[in-house]
Amino acid sequence: MISDVLTEAKDKMGRAVEVAKDDFATVRTGRANPALFQKILVDYYGTPTPLGQLAGLQNPEARTLVITPYDKAALKDIEKAIVNFPNLGATPTNDGNIVRVTMPELTEDRRKEYVKIVRAKGEDAKVAIRNVRRKAKDDLDALQKEVGEDDVARAEKELDSITKAHVDQIDAALKVKEAELLEV
């Protein structure tokens, strides 16, 4: 029973780390990365649809991304979704067949703003991990009458080490992303 609680907590914390890394990938650096555009939702016939499901994304140059829609009728909607997406600052151009997106150079102030955004996302991920820890600790406390105080105390120490390991993973990913953002 204790191992089930710890395994579930470890899985949930691992998922929180993966979500944080995915969120970090959506914050752009000076390069046009197709991952930046994966979370853009396009209003496609009244349904919010991820851009990756509506079009092919290619990166021919460092600061340029070419979006080739599978349905040419969606061109205007794709262009509008890109313009309205927050914190992207990209300028899309539509030639009737494809949408070409050019990413502007980042200023130092903009880079620092992106670092703040990434830190906030990292803190949100740490909060999620702490919430998983709190729930697992409550579950362990509920098992205390069945398995004994010593086993629960050992399990709580193991839970703390699991929590620390996952928080350290987020800190490491955050440090890498900050260095990437501040690199000129």
N, C-alpha and C positions, 0 to 999 in steps of 0.2 A: 504493500500500500504506500509506504513512504517512497519507494523507488518510482512508483507511478506518478506521484505528485512532483518529484524532482525531474523526471523525464518530461512531463508536460510543461513544467516551468522552463526547462532548457530549450524545448522546441519553440515555445512562444517567444522567448528572449532571442533566439536565433532568427526567428521571423522578423522581430523588431529591428535587429541589426540589418537584415537584408532590405527592409523597407527604407531604413535610414540611408543606406548606400544608394538605393534607387533614387531617393529624393536628392541626394547630393549630386547625382548625375544630371538632374534636371536644371541645376544651377550652372550657367554657362561660363566658359572661359573665353578666350579670344577666338576659339575655333568653333566652326559649325559642326555640331555633333548630332546625328540623328536621334540619339537618346533624349536630347532636349525637347524634341517635338513629339515624343511618344505620349505625353500626358495632355496634349492639346486636344480638346473635344470640339468636333465640328458638328454644327447643326445640319444633319443630313436627313432631309425629308422629315423634319420635326423630331428626330431622335439624336441625342448627343452621342456621337460615335468617335472613338479614338482615331487620330489622323493616320496612324500606322495601318489601320484596317481599310482606309479609303484610298491610300496612295502608296507608291513606292518612293522611298527616300534614298537619294544618292548624294555623295559628298565629293564632287569633282575637284574642288579646291579647298584650301584651309578655312576660308571664311564664307564659302558659298555652299548652299544646299539646294538640290534640285528635287522638287516634289512632282511626281508624275501620277496624277489621279487615275484610278481605274475607270471612273465615270467622269467624262468631261463636264457634265452638268454641275459637278461639285466644285469646280474651280473657284467661283466667286465665294462660296461658303468657306472653302479652305483658306482663301486669302483673308477673308474677314476674321476667321478664328485666329489666325496668326497675328494679325494686327491687334486684336483685342486681348491676346494672352499677356498676363502681367509679367513684368521683369524680364522680358525677352529683348525688346528694343530692336527687333529685326524689321527690315523693310522688304516686303514681298513684292515681286513684279510678276504679272500674268501675261503670257504671250499667246493665250488661246489654247495651248496644248499642255504647258507645264507652268508651275509656279517656281520662280527662282528667288531664293531668300539670301540676302547678303547681310551678314552680321557686322555691325559697326565695331571699330576698335574700342577697347575698353579704356576709360580714363581711370586715373588713380582713385578718385572718389567713388566711381562706380564699382571698382574692384573691392574697395573697403565695404561698400554697401552689400555686395554679394557675400563677403565674409560674414557680415552680421546675419544675413539670411541663413547661411549654412550653419552658423552656430546655433541659431534658434531651432533649426531642424534637428540638429544634434541633441539639443536639450530636450526637445519633444520626445525623441527616441529614448533618451535616458529616463524620462518620466514614465514612458510606457514600460520599460524594463523594471522600474521600481514598483509599478502597479502590479506586474506579474509576480514580483517577489512578495509583495504584500498579500496577494491572494494565496500564493503557495504557503506562506507562513500561517495564514488563517486555517488553511486545510491541514497543515501539520499540527497545529494546536488542537484541532478537532479530533485528530487521531491519538492524541496524547493518552487518553484513558485506555485505549486498546493496546498500544505498543509500549508505553512507558516513557518516562521523562528523559532517560538517557538517550534512547534512540532518536527522540524528537530533537534533543539538543545537538546530537551529531548531525542530523539531517539539516538543521538550521545553519550549522557551520558550513556544511557543503553547499547549501542554498546561497549563503553569502559569497562563497568563493565563485560559484557559477555566475552570480550577479556581477561581481567585480570583473570577471573575465569578459563578460558581454559589454559592460560599460567601457572597459579598456579597448575593446574592438571598435566601438563607436568613436572613442577619442583618437585612436590611430587613423581611422578613415577620415575623421574631421581634420586632423593635422595634415594629411596628404592633400585633401581638397583645398584647404587654406593655402598651402604652399603653391598648389596649381593655380589658384585664383590670383595670388599676388605676384606670380612669375610674369615678367614683362617680356 
